[in-house]
Amino acid sequence: MFNLLFVVFLAPFLGFVVLSIGRNRFSESTAAAIGIGSLGIAALTTLALGIAFIAHPPAGGAFTQPLWQWLDVGGFAPRFALRLDGLSLSMLGVVTGVGFLIHIFAAWYMHEDDSFARFFAYMNLFVASMLFLVLGDNLLFLFFGWEGVGLCSYLLIGFWYKDPANGTAARKAFIVTRVGDALMAVGLFWLFREVGTLDIQQAVIQAQQHLAPGGTAITAITLLLLGGAVGKSAQLPLQTWLPDAMAGPTPVSALIHAATMVTAGVYLIARTHGLFELAPFSLEAVGVIGAVTLLLASCAALVQSDIKRILAYSTMSQIGYMFLALGSAAWGASIFHLMTHAFFKALLFMTAGSVILACHHEQDIFKMGGLRRRLPLEYACFLVGGLALSAFPLLTAGYYSKDEILWEAYAGGHLGLFLAGLLGAFLTPLYTFRLIFTVFHGEEKLQAHPRPGVTNWLPLVVLMVFSTFLGGLIHLPLAGVLPAATEHTVPTSQFEIGILSSSIALSGLAVACALFLGHRRFITWLAGSAPGRLLAAWWVQDWGFDWLYDKLLVQPFAWFARINFRDGIDLAILTIPTGLRALHGALSRTETGRIRWYAAGMAAGALVVVGMVFI
Amino acid sequence: MMLLLLLLVPFIGGLVCWHLQRLDPGQARSVALGTMIVVLALALALWLTGDYSQTLLPLAGDPPGHWVQQFSVPWIPRLGIRFSLGLDGLSLLLVTLTALLGVLSVGCSWREIHTNAGFFYMNLLWNVVGVMGVFLATDLFLFFLFWEVMLVPMFFLIALWGHDIPGGRPRLYAAIKFFIFTQSAGLVMLVAILALVFVHYAASGELTFSYADLLATPMSARTAFWLMLGFGLAFAVKLPLVPFHSWLPDAHSQAPTAGSVILAGILLKTAAFGLLRYLLPLFPAASAAFAPYAMALGVLGIIYGAVCAFGQNDTKRLVAYTSISHMGFIVLGVFAGTQIALQGVMMQILAHGISAAGLFILCGELQERLETRDLRKMGGLWARFTNLPQFGLFFILASLGLPGLGNFLGEFLILLGTFKAHPRLAMIGTVGLVLSAVYSLILMQRTFYGKPGTEAPIPDLDRREFAILTTLAAVMIWLGLYPRPFFAVSRAPMQALQSQYAPAATEPGEPATVREIP
């Protein structure tokens, strides 16, 4: 049974190959059938594997399927091998399940696009790469998928390539994440130097035996890996690419920039948790980065006006929660939140896509309004998704995962992280319901024209169901891969923390209602006041990170490339022929044809020679 | 005997092409293609017939090994000069690369060259003779001879069939610049070769140019250092290493497509080969002493080439600067000298040969169709072709170092192998991974993406062009996913090289692995 593992990534990959060879020759329905069908095969295989895995777990809790030896050079012998354990199975489920639904939705969304087949080719390649990333049993293999998903992200953000702005956003996404990738690569070099292997299991064992816990080497290695993770997962300080990445088609935002690729950083840290446990400083850094990103992104989300950018900042802040959980060593809670977030954020993005299409590609929430009458399904989806995002108590999936995170952060003694998480829990409903109330309530500002279809509503409804408490009931088979949370002896119980976090989320919701429903007098006054304007301007620009990087890195680089257009080194070398020519010119000028000059020259020369002989 | 054929076949093919110039110039290209296919077949036959676990250079402490194949006859006995050729895994890989790119460069000239076609193909084939000779020669005099023989046909290729860019430098300028740079550095190498022979003569009383005999020439560290620099300069210019690189962008931008393919794909690799075959084995200690500076220059080249590439407006100049950047990795890996880094160098040589050839062929095809190489006049070409942009994307991604394609493995292994002993340099070199994304994606944007000026379709790749690019792409994927056959062939030479070089390279007081415990 487990031998079918390779089918999971092979199916979408073959789909990519067929679609990219056939391209424009395929009709829209054929292309959609290949794209969706291949993912359906992957999802069904995953389901079968999951059932088999839970019914008859493989020995040691993991199944490894070697494909072939990649290379064997000077003691470095990584192979292509797939590893199925509880963690990769959970990720497989998210990637193929949510990916399948998003593919269905994409067939609706991309209807009548000129490059329909190209879109599905890229989407399939993305899923295949993501599965590579998740299934790889050594870090080089993982890096393979890691770069592959980055490439697909680039191709899909810039999918509508005729607009140069999309190209810029795509390049930015690739290059910023590539900075993280380069850090990660250095981390891999260093890890290899210390432990002599990049096989994840082996590396962890070797590191535990040979590296001093908390030592320089392990701390540096894990911090470098963290660099890769923050790049991919859009965390501070490499988060700037994610809001711009919204230039891509909305299904792309749902699949890549909400549900799967951006959580790869979380997966990486969870996968290498054995290393991070040896480096308390790095683990702390993970938590702090998560907490800070969570708060900064929430604030930025509060003042955006583009519906997709709001969701992008929200994604950033939710991944911040996952990092916070990792930093508190709440590994399981982090992956659990990864899953529930994939459900409700994919739901929110796809719904946003429906709204955008219904509003004729309008993305500014302040130009929408009162849409709940014309778009009831979208309204319902946004409510369910928004409530899940806000961790509405008991009824939503988001509540269960976020509550778990907050509890473990508190119980693990990470008071700062816990407080940041609570503050975030207050901010989340604020920006979520600002969006919902602005778009769906109030007066109707434009005529929405919904384009119904089964490929539209079916994925929305399925994800809506999973975003409720039903999604929260899913139990991930993580025991045995990730260490369970340790028993804590704190005076407060999980129940009490749950009450606390729920009441904070509910009060955030209440404040949101007070601020954004009805006449909005207070918020209008607040936004109009001087400090309000200043803060809004600052937050809209994501706290000025883009501005800073532009001034510090992009502009100097472009400036140097520009002034060095003629290649300064070449110009320096060209002074040699120029000098020779000048010398030649000077000497040839002495060739005047006048006898007395020659005679004088000879006499002077003779004098010099005689003088040199005698002196 | 096979080795001699590798030289004779293109030599005679070139003569035939030259004569066809008078009789029937239209046939020259077919003769050239046939000749190169025979050469490729010979190279592939070599793969099947030899046991490549052997090489002349012994593992440290072992008695000398032997070439897998060799051919040797006396040439100028009084001076100890022999016409001797030898082949091991290292030269086999390069010979195969040369033969493959030779076939493709004839293919990509099919429609481009009309004037003096016979003479053109003679130059192309004789260039291949020179390169093959460099890879096969095992006598330093013969090596130098071939090293110079490479230059002349390339000079003519650029000077006679090159392009004059409006507003740019004339092609004769580029040809002369190329010639003076490489020739003057070559002369320094000649002096170094003669000095090495005399040092050997003084020590042993035997006048010989034989590589095997000169290998263990006893000399003072000072002598070794200066001789090493003499060789090194020639290789540095040819590679090219910053700051000796500035002939390359000019030569590339003016050369015809086939010239660029040969130049980037093979000629530059002769320098990498020189480092591996001559510099390190002849002067292990001196090379090791110089290694930090060489590696620093390599890293400088990685970054400088990448930054310059970003600023160019001419597609071929841009790709030329990316070559400089990629070659920086080779210098870094060679002087790092670990097994992983050296094998990475091997992979980088092959992969860059393929990817640069692909990019230059694409530049040539775009130029044929658009009659410009100016990026400011391109943009939005994606929708105007069917297949060409996909190949463009593919080779740009290869150059960017996407895993699954050869360049990634080359660069990754080089950095991985370098990090062990020189973590700082490796870290700075890793910046190249980011910069390669910067220049690659800007190239993609400025050619294929963006708003098209007009939607009018442009003739797409014909069958010949499609076949050429598909071949290159297939080899690229093979290198990236299943490189073991290639590594297996180069293992013995690289192990021997490392065992000779590593003791010298490991500085006292620096253990191989540093474990810091607070």
Contacts between the chains, C-beta under 8 A, distances in Angstrom:
chain1	res1	chain2	res2	distance
A	20	B	390	7.4
A	23	B	386	8.0
A	24	B	386	7.4
A	68	B	482	7.1
A	69	B	484	6.6
A	70	B	481	7.6
A	70	B	482	7.9
A	70	B	483	7.7
A	70	B	484	7.9
A	71	B	409	7.0
A	71	B	483	5.5
A	71	B	484	6.0
A	71	B	487	6.0
A	72	B	484	6.5
A	72	B	487	7.1
A	73	B	339	6.8
A	73	B	340	5.5
A	73	B	343	4.4
A	73	B	344	7.8
A	73	B	413	6.4
A	73	B	487	5.6
A	74	B	338	6.7
A	74	B	339	3.0
A	74	B	340	4.3
A	74	B	343	6.4
A	74	B	417	7.2
A	74	B	498	8.0
A	75	B	339	7.4
A	75	B	340	7.6
A	76	B	340	5.4
A	76	B	413	7.5
A	76	B	416	6.8
A	114	B	383	7.9
A	140	B	412	7.7
A	143	B	403	6.4
A	144	B	403	4.1
A	144	B	404	6.3
A	147	B	402	6.0
A	147	B	403	4.8
A	147	B	408	7.7
A	148	B	402	7.7
A	148	B	403	6.9
A	148	B	404	7.3
A	151	B	397	6.8
A	151	B	402	6.1
A	154	B	441	7.3
A	158	B	449	6.3
A	161	B	380	7.8
A	161	B	382	5.8
A	161	B	448	7.3
A	161	B	449	3.9
A	161	B	450	6.9
A	162	B	380	6.4
A	162	B	383	7.8
A	162	B	449	7.8
A	162	B	450	7.0
A	162	B	451	5.2
A	162	B	452	7.1
A	163	B	451	7.4
A	164	B	445	7.5
A	164	B	449	7.4
A	164	B	450	5.1
A	164	B	451	6.7
A	167	B	445	4.7
A	167	B	449	4.6
A	167	B	450	6.4
A	170	B	441	7.8
A	171	B	441	4.6
A	171	B	442	7.3
A	171	B	445	6.6
A	174	B	437	5.9
A	174	B	441	6.2
A	175	B	434	6.7
A	175	B	437	5.3
A	175	B	438	5.9
A	175	B	441	7.1
A	178	B	433	6.7
A	178	B	434	5.1
A	178	B	437	4.6
A	179	B	434	5.5
A	181	B	433	7.0
A	182	B	430	4.8
A	182	B	431	6.9
A	182	B	433	4.7
A	182	B	434	5.1
A	185	B	412	7.1
A	185	B	415	7.0
A	185	B	430	5.7
A	185	B	433	6.4
A	186	B	419	7.5
A	186	B	426	7.4
A	186	B	427	5.5
A	186	B	430	5.4
A	188	B	416	7.5
A	189	B	415	6.0
A	189	B	416	5.2
A	189	B	419	3.7
A	189	B	423	7.7
A	189	B	426	6.1
A	189	B	430	7.9
A	190	B	419	6.7
A	190	B	423	7.3
A	192	B	416	6.0
A	192	B	419	7.6
A	193	B	419	5.9
A	193	B	420	5.3
A	193	B	423	7.7
A	193	B	513	6.2
A	193	B	514	8.0
A	194	B	513	6.9
A	194	B	515	7.0
A	210	B	515	7.0
A	211	B	515	7.2
A	212	B	515	7.8
A	212	B	516	8.0
A	212	B	517	4.6
A	212	B	518	6.8
A	214	B	518	7.1
A	215	B	515	7.9
A	215	B	516	5.9
A	215	B	517	5.7
A	215	B	518	5.6
A	216	B	516	4.4
A	216	B	518	6.5
A	217	B	515	6.5
A	217	B	516	5.6
A	557	B	307	7.1
A	557	B	310	7.5
A	557	B	438	7.8
A	558	B	310	7.9
A	560	B	307	6.2
A	561	B	307	5.5
A	561	B	308	7.2
A	561	B	310	4.7
A	561	B	311	3.4
A	562	B	311	6.0
A	564	B	307	7.0
A	564	B	308	6.4
A	564	B	311	6.4
A	565	B	311	5.0
A	565	B	312	7.5
A	567	B	246	5.9
A	567	B	249	7.2
A	567	B	308	5.9
A	569	B	242	6.7
A	569	B	243	4.6
A	569	B	245	7.3
A	569	B	246	5.9
A	569	B	304	7.8
A	570	B	246	3.4
A	570	B	249	7.9
A	572	B	243	7.8
A	573	B	243	7.5
A	573	B	246	5.8
A	574	B	246	8.0
